[in-house]
């Protein structure tokens, strides 16, 4: 099975200036972006499980976009400083690196030193899940600490959303099964899922899949066979004309790709708003 699309895409523009900041929680580096108007209460907190590029600028851009819409967004570096460099997106694994004229000699050395089988062995789902298990209690303390005054911020403390892209989708779904503090989960083009990852989901789940993705056929079939019997609220969308990575590292200079990127982001926002604990129940 080819997984090259997991490592391809377009970097965020070099002129992009992130608005968040870095810190450390439970020994892991995080990037956090918050609404600029500190006088307004956040709509909730988002824990973002990223693709293989970790805290790269395209993921920071997504966190900043969530902040612009009123959420506190935190990206966790569960690769422990060993995420893939975003220049790797421009290289097709297995091709002659010396034939590329877009890389500096230093960048070629960085890419040449990446051995994907070894990298994947270092960052297995089991290892990443163990890091998240240690991280989550400490992260939840920072969330509750932000909304501890019991006045204007009280309702937002109940809204904790988990967003997972690519590698992160598996771990976001794990919290949809096991973490009662989670309000709902948003997953885009998840990779390396097993049937058990979509069993016994208890939290509302939105899943956006690419039309062209080695993972989509099996995943859509599995989801449609399991989710109706799970009892969980769910929504499954396939975005026509897209490929793996479209919701995070699309070519925003391409009109169609930019439109699908925006549509996916807005669909995720609508899902979070519709599942918010602040949304009045229909009668």
C-alpha positions in Angstrom: 0.0 0.0 0.0 1.4 3.4 -1.0 1.3 6.1 1.6 3.2 8.8 -0.3 0.3 11.2 0.0 0.7 11.2 3.8 3.9 13.1 3.2 3.0 15.3 0.3 1.4 18.7 0.0 2.2 22.4 -0.1 3.9 24.2 2.7 2.3 27.3 4.3 3.5 30.5 2.6 6.9 31.6 3.8 5.5 35.0 4.6 2.9 33.5 7.0 3.3 34.9 10.5 1.8 32.7 13.2 -0.1 34.5 16.0 0.2 31.8 18.7 3.0 30.8 21.1 5.0 27.7 22.1 5.1 26.1 25.5 5.5 22.7 27.1 2.9 20.5 28.7 3.8 17.1 30.2 7.2 17.2 28.5 5.8 17.8 25.0 6.1 21.0 23.1 2.8 22.6 22.1 1.7 25.5 19.9 -1.3 27.4 21.3 -3.4 30.0 19.5 -6.1 32.0 21.4 -8.7 34.6 20.3 -7.1 38.0 20.1 -9.9 39.7 22.1 -9.2 38.5 25.6 -12.4 40.2 26.8 -14.5 37.7 24.9 -14.9 34.2 26.3 -13.7 31.5 24.0 -16.3 29.2 22.5 -14.2 26.2 23.7 -10.8 24.5 23.6 -9.5 22.5 20.6 -6.9 19.8 21.0 -5.3 19.3 17.6 -3.6 16.1 16.7 -1.5 16.9 13.6 -0.2 15.1 10.6 3.3 13.8 10.3 4.7 17.4 10.1 3.8 18.2 13.7 4.0 21.8 14.6 4.8 22.9 11.0 3.4 26.3 9.8 0.5 24.8 7.9 -0.8 23.3 11.1 -0.1 26.5 13.0 -2.1 28.3 10.4 -5.1 26.0 11.1 -4.8 26.6 14.9 -4.7 30.4 14.2 -7.8 30.1 12.0 -9.6 28.3 14.9 -8.6 31.1 17.2 -9.9 33.7 14.7 -13.3 32.0 15.1 -13.2 32.2 18.8 -11.6 28.9 20.0 -8.4 28.2 21.9 -6.5 25.7 19.8 -3.5 23.7 21.0 -1.3 21.5 18.7 0.6 18.7 20.5 4.0 17.6 19.2 3.7 13.9 19.9 6.7 13.3 17.6 8.9 14.7 20.4 10.8 17.1 18.2 11.2 14.5 15.4 8.3 15.5 13.1 9.0 15.4 9.4 10.4 18.8 8.1 7.8 20.5 5.8 10.4 20.6 3.0 9.8 16.9 2.7 6.4 17.6 1.2 8.2 18.6 -2.0 10.1 15.4 -2.4 8.6 12.2 -3.8 10.1 9.3 -1.8 12.1 6.9 -3.9 13.0 9.4 -6.6 16.5 10.8 -7.3 17.0 13.6 -4.8 19.9 15.0 -6.8 17.6 15.6 -9.7 15.7 18.2 -7.7 16.8 21.9 -8.2 14.3 23.3 -5.6 16.4 22.2 -2.6 19.5 23.7 -1.1 22.4 21.3 -0.3 21.5 21.6 3.3 17.9 20.7 2.6 19.0 17.7 0.5 21.1 16.5 3.4 18.1 16.7 5.8 15.9 14.8 3.4 18.6 12.2 2.7 18.8 11.4 6.4 15.1 10.6 6.6 14.5 6.9 6.5 10.8 6.4 6.5 10.6 2.8 7.9 12.8 3.8 10.8 10.8 7.0 11.4 7.5 5.1 11.5 9.0 2.6 13.9 10.0 5.4 16.2 6.5 6.8 16.1 4.2 3.9 16.4 0.5 4.4 17.2 1.1 2.6 20.5 3.9 5.0 21.5 2.0 8.1 20.5 -1.1 6.9 22.4 1.1 6.4 25.5 2.3 10.0 25.2 -1.3 11.3 24.8 -2.4 9.3 27.9 0.3 11.2 29.9 -0.4 14.5 28.3 -4.2 14.7 28.5 -4.6 15.1 32.3 -2.0 17.9 32.3 -3.6 19.5 29.3 -7.1 19.4 30.9 -5.7 21.2 33.9 -4.7 24.1 31.7 -8.1 24.1 30.1 -10.0 24.2 33.5 -7.5 26.8 34.8 -8.4 29.1 32.0 -12.1 29.0 32.9 -12.0 28.7 36.6 -13.7 32.0 37.6 -17.1 30.4 37.5 -18.6 33.5 35.9 -18.3 34.6 32.2 -16.2 31.6 31.2 -18.1 28.8 32.9 -20.0 27.4 29.9 -16.9 27.2 27.6 -15.1 24.9 30.0 -17.5 22.1 29.0 -16.6 22.4 25.3 -13.5 20.4 24.5 -13.1 19.4 20.9 -10.5 17.1 19.4 -9.4 17.6 15.8 -7.2 15.0 14.1 -5.6 15.1 10.6 -3.9 12.2 8.9 -1.8 10.5 11.7 -3.8 12.3 14.3 -7.1 10.9 13.1 -6.5 7.6 14.8 -5.8 9.2 18.1 -8.8 11.6 17.9 -11.1 8.6 17.3 -9.6 6.9 20.3 -10.7 9.8 22.5 -14.2 9.6 20.9 -14.3 6.1 22.4 -12.7 6.7 25.8 -12.8 10.3 26.9 -16.0 11.6 28.4 -14.6 15.1 28.7 -14.6 15.5 24.9 -17.6 17.3 23.4 -17.1 16.1 19.8 -14.4 15.0 17.4 -13.5 16.2 13.9 -11.2 14.1 11.7 -9.9 14.7 8.2 -8.2 12.1 5.9 -7.2 9.8 8.7 -4.4 7.3 8.0 -3.4 3.8 9.2 -6.8 3.1 10.8 -7.8 -0.4 11.9 -11.5 -1.5 12.2 -11.3 -1.3 16.0 -10.6 2.4 15.8 -14.1 3.1 14.7 -15.8 0.7 17.0 -17.8 1.8 20.2 -17.6 5.5 19.5 -19.5 7.4 22.2 -18.8 11.0 21.2 -20.1 12.8 18.1 -17.8 12.3 15.2 -17.4 14.2 11.9 -15.1 12.6 9.3 -14.0 14.2 6.1 -12.4 12.0 3.5 -10.6 12.8 0.2 -11.9 11.4 -3.0 -8.4 10.3 -4.1 -6.8 8.6 -1.1 -5.5 5.1 -0.7 -7.3 4.9 2.7 -10.8 6.1 1.6 -12.4 3.0 0.1 -11.8 0.7 3.0 -12.4 3.4 5.6 -15.7 4.6 4.1 -16.9 1.0 3.9 -15.9 0.2 7.5 -17.5 3.4 8.8 -20.8 2.8 7.1 -20.9 -0.7 8.4 -20.0 0.2 12.0 -21.3 3.7 12.8 -25.1 3.1 12.3 -24.9 0.5 15.1 -22.6 2.5 17.4 -25.2 4.8 18.8 -23.0 7.8 18.3 -23.9 10.9 16.3 -21.8 11.0 13.2 -21.4 12.6 9.8 -19.2 11.2 7.0 -18.4 13.3 3.9 -16.2 12.6 0.9 -14.9 15.8 -0.8 -15.0 15.4 -4.6 -11.9 16.4 -6.5 -9.6 16.2 -3.5 -6.7 14.1 -2.4 -5.2 13.1 0.9 -4.0 16.2 2.9 -6.5 18.6 1.3 -7.8 19.9 4.6 -4.4 20.9 6.0 -1.7 21.3 3.3 -3.5 22.2 0.1 -2.1 24.5 -2.6 -4.0 27.6 -1.6 -2.8 29.3 -4.8 -5.1 26.9 -6.6 -8.7 28.2 -6.7 -10.3 24.8 -6.5 -8.0 23.5 -3.8 -8.4 26.7 -1.7 -12.2 26.4 -2.0 -12.2 22.8 -0.8 -9.8 23.6 2.0 -12.1 26.4 3.2 -15.2 24.2 2.8 -13.7 21.5 5.0 -12.6 23.9 7.6 -16.1 25.5 7.8 -17.7 22.1 7.9 -15.6 21.3 11.0 -16.6 24.5 12.6 -20.3 23.9 12.0 -19.9 20.4 13.5 -18.4 21.8 16.6 -21.0 24.5 16.9 -23.8 22.0 16.4 -22.5 19.6 19.1 -21.6 22.4 21.6 -23.0 22.0 25.1 -24.2 25.6 24.7 -26.4 24.7 21.7 -30.0 24.6 22.8 -31.7 21.2 22.4 -34.5 21.2 19.8 -37.9 20.5 21.1 
